[in-house]
Amino acid sequence: MPFLDDVLQRPSYGWQDAQGNLIKPTTIEIFREFFSRLNVFKDRKNWLPFFSWLKVACLIPFFLIFMFNFLSWWTILAAFVYSMIIMGTHGTIWHHRYCTHGAYKFKNAFWRFFTQNLTINVIPEEIYVISHHVHHAKSDQPGDPYNAQAGTP
């Protein structure tokens, strides 16, 4: 497990104090850390999260066009089905089961390509897979990137 202790960049406020207790960062510390991780001039490793969030920012105009020009009960239903069912299923079968755990193999290259590209690629597989392996190894402990107890106090 020593490799998984160091595979993710340690936050500036740390994961645990000298006694091994979980550090619960303040809201300001979380935002400061978030924006420092997007600074590509500070560290070259920040390019991946920078471009991931840039993709999100580029989608905002399309979301606003949808909201102001095409919003109806049918499009709300379609957006709900896409976001909750298609994206949720994609996250489960592609990112979690295939990329993270290698739970199955594709026998056909077409279905692998189709499954990989079922949704808009905003989160690169590397970001999800690496952090998720650390999460499984350190679940609800200091260093778990998804630790629900490590939010704002």
Disulfide bonds with the S-S distance in Angstrom:
none
